[in-house]
């Protein structure tokens, strides 16, 4: 069985990457999920959002961010002046963790090469990490979202020459539970908007 890194590296386009993930047997979440949730939106977008993992609605429909969190994410993307026709969305994990539990470190490690290759193939100029799980995994840090959000980072991938301007934002599911944080979230979105329209 090939490991995710070599499978991901061999994918020359998004269709091949999706097929490589579908054939991957190294993550047990595949066995409990109904659908592989790959991506949504415009693959030529200049901005890419990476969330955590599919929930029940996403698992049922095979699309990222289609439930209540997704409706708020759409409004957040709207705040930048964009929609799913001008942005691209995926997750760190392509399969739903049972009962929406937190993904484990080993599930994230097994699937990380796929999302890294996904970013390389979409090749955005701005990367938005939606929530702490995504931010920690892609920025390779143990710092929490409270510290990471609202700051610009340079995301570097192994095979991409140019680093990507990257910001972490609060996850919409967190904002639904803690609406008082929306003010900070909207400040971050306005910073992303300025960078995008620069
Ligand atoms: N939460 C996520 O992080 N991703 C989804 O696709 C849905 C909810």
Boltz pocket constraint, residues with backbone or C-beta under 6 A from the ligand:
constraints:
  - pocket:
      binder: B
      contacts: [[A, 51], [A, 52], [A, 53], [A, 54], [A, 55], [A, 58], [A, 63], [A, 64], [A, 65], [A, 66], [A, 67], [A, 69], [A, 70], [A, 90], [A, 91], [A, 130], [A, 173]]
      max_distance: 6.0
